[in-house]
């Protein structure tokens, strides 16, 4: 297989899966890992992807926003493990805010603590927890965005400003030490900022593909984050950098 054909196949695979691994590509195309790393470097230089530890992710415009349905199937095993680990941080009697998102949905599915109050702007989480008699569920209301199934706007924001939570579990599209946590739509960045302001502890739940990624609207500086729960694919050097910022990184297995 010629290099150009191999690179086209790598881009096609990225468009389908959003992430590739060097070892997998090496085995699939029958070339050395050094060759694959060189391919990825050339594709990154062309602005077609972003290299990560052990692989690459598709390069997206800062305002690109996948829908809830599009995100739901991506990194599903990672999200399930992240959600389970994050949910273990919820203690008996906690009041928590669950932000809208495909990963925070798995936090909701794995709540085992007793006497918990959940505040959320997520239609999917409302549908999930509305079945449980052992959880007090508070909906923020407001205008719903079909793209993310999230309630946003003045009604949701004003309700949130009257509440106080022990912990917030926040979804995000980008995590960067330099640029903070970000998301494409300004209106969702706004309600996420208020969630942070109204919580004692800020926990970001995100798969490793979101690291070193910056999207359009800033939610907050990274120093407002206390804990990040992510998957085992995160670059270990990045973990060290976040620890220097006094941010705890929990890695699901």
Backbone torsions as a table, in degrees:
resi	resn	phi	psi	omega
1	UNK	NA	129.8	178.0
2	UNK	-70.3	155.8	-177.2
3	UNK	-59.9	-41.3	-178.5
4	UNK	-62.8	-41.7	178.7
5	UNK	-65.4	-40.8	180.0
6	UNK	-63.2	-41.3	-179.5
7	UNK	-67.2	-36.7	176.6
8	UNK	-63.4	-38.4	179.0
9	UNK	-68.6	-35.9	177.6
10	UNK	-63.4	-43.9	178.6
11	UNK	-64.5	-41.3	178.3
12	UNK	-61.6	-40.4	179.1
13	UNK	-66.3	-39.7	178.0
14	UNK	-63.1	-41.4	179.6
15	UNK	-64.3	-28.5	179.6
16	UNK	-83.6	-41.6	-172.0
17	UNK	-111.4	-14.2	178.9
18	UNK	74.4	-13.3	180.0
19	UNK	-151.9	143.2	175.9
20	UNK	-132.3	157.5	177.9
21	UNK	-116.9	141.9	-178.9
22	UNK	-58.3	-46.8	-176.8
23	UNK	-61.5	-40.8	-179.7
24	UNK	-66.4	-42.9	-179.8
25	UNK	-66.1	-39.3	178.7
26	UNK	-59.8	-45.6	-179.9
27	UNK	-68.1	-40.0	-176.4
28	UNK	-68.4	-39.4	-174.5
29	UNK	-99.6	-2.0	175.7
30	UNK	67.3	35.3	176.8
31	UNK	-127.1	168.3	-177.7
32	UNK	-71.7	158.8	176.3
33	UNK	-64.2	-32.5	176.9
34	UNK	-61.4	-39.2	178.1
35	UNK	-64.6	-44.2	179.1
36	UNK	-63.6	-42.1	178.7
37	UNK	-62.2	-36.8	177.2
38	UNK	-66.5	-42.1	176.1
39	UNK	-58.1	-46.0	-177.3
40	UNK	-65.5	-38.8	178.7
41	UNK	-62.8	-42.4	179.7
42	UNK	-66.9	-37.7	177.6
43	UNK	-69.0	-35.2	176.5
44	UNK	-67.5	-40.9	177.9
45	UNK	-61.6	-27.3	178.7
46	UNK	-86.4	-0.5	177.8
47	UNK	77.2	25.3	-175.8
48	UNK	-102.0	-17.3	179.6
49	UNK	-155.4	173.3	174.6
50	UNK	-124.8	123.6	-179.8
51	UNK	-72.0	143.3	176.5
52	UNK	-129.3	176.7	176.8
53	UNK	-62.1	112.6	177.0
54	UNK	81.9	7.2	-178.6
55	UNK	178.9	-142.4	-178.4
56	UNK	-160.2	157.8	174.2
57	UNK	-126.0	158.0	-179.3
58	UNK	-68.1	134.8	177.9
59	UNK	-82.0	126.5	-177.4
60	UNK	-119.8	154.5	172.4
61	UNK	-67.5	151.7	-174.5
62	UNK	-62.2	-25.6	-179.0
63	UNK	-96.9	1.1	178.0
64	UNK	-65.5	131.2	-178.9
65	UNK	-135.6	107.2	175.3
66	UNK	-69.4	151.1	178.3
67	UNK	-76.2	167.3	178.2
68	UNK	-56.9	-43.3	-178.9
69	UNK	-64.3	-40.6	179.6
70	UNK	-66.2	-36.1	-179.0
71	UNK	-78.2	-25.7	-170.3
72	UNK	-57.3	-40.8	-175.1
73	UNK	-87.0	-13.7	-177.0
74	UNK	-81.5	134.8	178.9
75	UNK	54.6	36.1	-175.1
76	UNK	-58.0	-48.1	178.8
77	UNK	-59.9	-38.8	178.9
78	UNK	-64.3	-43.7	-179.4
79	UNK	-64.2	-38.7	179.0
80	UNK	-63.4	-42.6	180.0
81	UNK	-70.1	-41.3	177.9
82	UNK	-61.4	-45.2	-179.9
83	UNK	-60.3	-41.4	-179.3
84	UNK	-65.9	-44.2	179.7
85	UNK	-66.0	-44.0	179.9
86	UNK	-62.7	-41.1	-179.3
87	UNK	-62.6	-27.1	178.9
88	UNK	-68.0	-14.2	177.6
89	UNK	-80.4	-13.2	179.3
90	UNK	-81.2	126.1	-176.8
91	UNK	-104.9	161.4	177.2
92	UNK	-54.3	132.1	177.2
93	UNK	85.8	-1.5	-178.8
94	UNK	-68.1	148.1	163.8
95	UNK	-108.2	121.7	-175.4
96	UNK	-126.8	149.0	170.9
97	UNK	-101.7	126.0	174.3
98	UNK	-109.2	110.5	177.4
99	UNK	-66.7	158.1	176.3
100	UNK	-70.6	139.0	177.1
101	UNK	163.3	160.8	-179.1
102	UNK	-73.5	-29.6	178.1
103	UNK	-79.5	-40.4	178.4
104	UNK	-65.7	-23.8	174.7
105	UNK	-61.2	-37.5	178.8
106	UNK	-75.9	-21.7	168.9
107	UNK	-63.5	-48.6	180.0
108	UNK	-57.9	-42.5	-177.3
109	UNK	-65.3	-21.2	-173.0
110	UNK	-110.5	12.9	178.3
111	UNK	-67.7	123.6	179.0
112	UNK	-118.9	-12.3	-179.9
113	UNK	-66.3	158.7	-177.0
114	UNK	-102.0	154.9	175.6
115	UNK	55.8	46.2	-177.9
116	UNK	-99.5	138.3	171.9
117	UNK	-107.6	128.4	-179.3
118	UNK	-116.0	125.8	173.2
119	UNK	-106.7	129.4	-177.7
120	UNK	-148.1	154.8	172.6
121	UNK	-111.9	16.5	-175.8
122	UNK	-102.9	122.9	176.8
123	UNK	-64.1	-38.5	-179.5
124	UNK	-65.6	-41.1	178.7
125	UNK	-69.1	-36.8	175.7
126	UNK	-60.0	-44.5	179.2
127	UNK	-64.0	-36.0	180.0
128	UNK	-71.2	-50.0	-174.4
129	UNK	-84.9	-15.1	176.7
130	UNK	-63.5	-14.8	179.5
131	UNK	-85.8	-10.3	-172.5
132	UNK	-103.7	122.5	-179.9
133	UNK	-78.0	-17.9	-175.2
134	UNK	-87.9	0.8	179.6
135	UNK	-121.8	130.5	173.3
136	UNK	-82.7	119.9	-173.4
137	UNK	-111.5	126.7	179.5
138	UNK	-119.4	121.8	178.4
139	UNK	-94.8	136.9	179.9
140	UNK	-78.7	-22.5	-177.9
141	UNK	68.5	-168.3	179.9
142	UNK	109.4	-160.5	179.1
143	UNK	-89.5	133.6	-178.3
144	UNK	-96.5	136.4	174.0
145	UNK	-94.9	119.5	-177.0
146	UNK	-64.8	-29.1	-177.3
147	UNK	-60.8	-41.3	-173.9
148	UNK	-117.8	-1.0	-177.8
149	UNK	58.4	35.5	-177.7
150	UNK	-113.0	138.1	172.1
151	UNK	-84.6	130.3	-176.3
152	UNK	-138.9	-178.3	174.4
153	UNK	94.8	-179.5	-173.3
154	UNK	-57.9	-39.8	-178.5
155	UNK	-62.8	-47.2	179.0
156	UNK	-64.5	-43.2	-178.2
157	UNK	-64.7	-43.3	-179.1
158	UNK	-65.8	-38.4	176.0
159	UNK	-63.5	-44.6	-178.1
160	UNK	-61.5	-35.9	-178.0
161	UNK	-68.9	-12.2	178.3
162	UNK	-94.5	-1.0	-173.4
163	UNK	-115.9	163.6	175.4
164	UNK	-140.9	135.7	-175.1
165	UNK	-123.3	155.0	174.4
166	UNK	-73.0	-40.3	-176.0
167	UNK	-144.4	147.8	168.9
168	UNK	-120.1	135.9	174.7
169	UNK	-107.2	111.4	-167.2
170	UNK	-109.3	134.7	170.8
171	UNK	-93.9	152.8	-179.3
172	UNK	-154.5	159.2	178.6
173	UNK	-100.1	-18.6	-179.8
174	UNK	-147.9	141.4	177.6
175	UNK	-132.2	124.5	-178.0
176	UNK	-146.6	135.7	176.8
177	UNK	-62.2	-40.6	-177.7
178	UNK	-76.4	-43.0	-171.7
179	UNK	-104.8	-2.7	177.6
180	UNK	81.3	-155.6	178.5
181	UNK	-103.6	138.9	-171.2
182	UNK	-137.7	161.7	176.9
183	UNK	-150.0	151.8	-176.4
184	UNK	-63.6	-49.6	-174.1
185	UNK	-83.4	130.8	179.7
186	UNK	-58.8	-39.5	-174.7
187	UNK	-66.8	-30.9	176.1
188	UNK	-80.1	-32.2	175.3
189	UNK	-59.7	-38.3	-178.7
190	UNK	-63.2	-48.0	-177.8
191	UNK	-71.3	-30.3	176.1
192	UNK	-66.5	-37.4	177.1
193	UNK	-61.1	-42.1	179.4
194	UNK	-66.6	-38.0	176.1
195	UNK	-56.8	-42.5	178.7
196	UNK	-63.9	-44.8	-178.9
197	UNK	-62.7	-29.3	-174.0
198	UNK	-99.1	18.3	-177.2
199	UNK	-130.9	145.9	177.5
200	UNK	-76.3	-32.5	-178.2
201	UNK	-134.5	134.0	-177.3
202	UNK	-108.8	118.0	-178.7
203	UNK	-119.0	118.0	178.4
204	UNK	-95.6	128.3	177.2
205	UNK	-109.7	118.1	-174.2
206	UNK	-159.9	139.1	174.6
207	UNK	-72.5	162.2	-170.6
208	UNK	-65.9	-17.1	-179.9
209	UNK	-67.4	-16.6	-176.7
210	UNK	-83.0	-13.3	-176.9
211	UNK	-72.6	144.0	-177.2
212	UNK	61.0	25.3	178.0
213	UNK	-115.7	137.9	-179.2
214	UNK	-125.6	126.9	175.7
215	UNK	-113.1	-175.7	-161.6
216	UNK	-62.6	-49.3	-170.4
217	UNK	-108.0	127.4	-179.5
218	UNK	-78.8	133.1	175.5
219	UNK	-90.0	-53.4	179.1
220	UNK	-165.3	167.7	171.2
221	UNK	-68.9	157.5	-176.9
222	UNK	-66.8	-24.7	-177.8
223	UNK	-71.7	-5.4	174.4
224	UNK	-86.2	-6.9	-178.9
225	UNK	-94.0	133.0	178.4
226	UNK	-95.6	-41.5	-174.6
227	UNK	-138.8	141.0	169.6
228	UNK	-121.0	127.2	176.2
229	UNK	-106.6	121.7	-175.5
230	UNK	-142.2	-171.3	-176.0
231	UNK	-104.5	174.9	-171.7
232	UNK	-72.4	-7.5	-179.9
233	UNK	-81.4	-3.5	-178.5
234	UNK	-64.6	142.4	177.5
235	UNK	-64.6	124.8	-177.4
236	UNK	-63.8	-28.5	175.8
237	UNK	-66.7	-34.1	176.2
238	UNK	-65.1	-39.4	178.8
239	UNK	-56.9	-43.2	179.7
240	UNK	-62.8	-39.9	-179.7
241	UNK	-64.9	-40.1	179.3
242	UNK	-71.0	-33.8	177.2
243	UNK	-64.2	-33.6	176.2
244	UNK	-62.9	-25.3	178.8
245	UNK	-91.4	11.0	-178.8
246	UNK	62.7	31.0	175.6
247	UNK	-105.0	125.7	-178.9
248	UNK	-82.2	128.5	176.8
249	UNK	-107.5	120.3	175.9
250	UNK	-106.1	128.5	-174.2
251	UNK	-113.0	121.4	178.5
252	UNK	-75.7	151.4	-178.3
253	UNK	-121.0	NA	NA
